[in-house]
Amino acid sequence: MRDNNSDLLPCVNVEPTSEHKATVIWLHGLGADGHDFEPIVPELKLSPELGVKFIFPHAPVMPVTINGGYEMRAWYDIRDADLANREDKEGVRQSSELVKKIIESEIESGIPSDKIVLAGFSQGGAIALHLATRFDQKLAGIVALSTYLTIPESLSDEKTEANIETPVFMAHGSQDPVVPMQRGQYSAKVLEDNGFRVNWQDYPMAHAVCLEEIQALGQYFNKVLS
């Protein structure tokens, strides 16, 4: 199977109950793994006719500076509590390349790029935003939950036109102590200033997801993949 390709990250796969026509690639947050969002799939209540396969990759294991160098699954190192200085830019780019290979593998298997959604929570959302805005083929959708835009200063030079019109679903908790909502709102503004179409939603929650958000996501997936 493609998913056992040694060039690809290990993944948790949730196959559709009907013919495979579309794919959602969903990236977990720091210290979690691909199983983290697996239980959400039935809660999205997607139409079986869409034929959506979910791929939940496991991030690489690496030492994380802010956690005393403890090794855990992470998409990039976090070096500082200050969001403006925290991300490891090289790590962001490396993980983006790893996820790009998964997208390309799905396209090679016969799924059109415009039937693929790239989604992520927290660190995973940061990778989703970084990669999708620079990806050279049109995606169906971009989902960024409780996250922020990494390396915002390079976006105007590195963005591609392919996903300028792709709807971006951004959601955040108003009581988030990990990634303050203001950082998410700033990220949404940078995206909009660069021409991207952002649908912003916020909920009275911490660094998490809630039922209302999952329901909104289900409607979003049903729309962009139909």
Secondary structure, DSSP 8 states (H G I E B T S, - for coil): -GGG-TTS--EEEE--SS---EEEEEE--TT--TTTTGGGGGGG---GGG-EEEEEE---EEEEGGGTTEEEE-SS-B--SSGGG-B-HHHHHHHHHHHHHHHHHHHHTT--GGGEEEEEETHHHHHHHHHHTT-SS--SEEEEES---SSGGGHHHH--STTTTSEEEEEEETT-SSS-HHHHHHHHHHHHHTT-EEEEEEES-SSS--HHHHHHHHHHHHHHT-
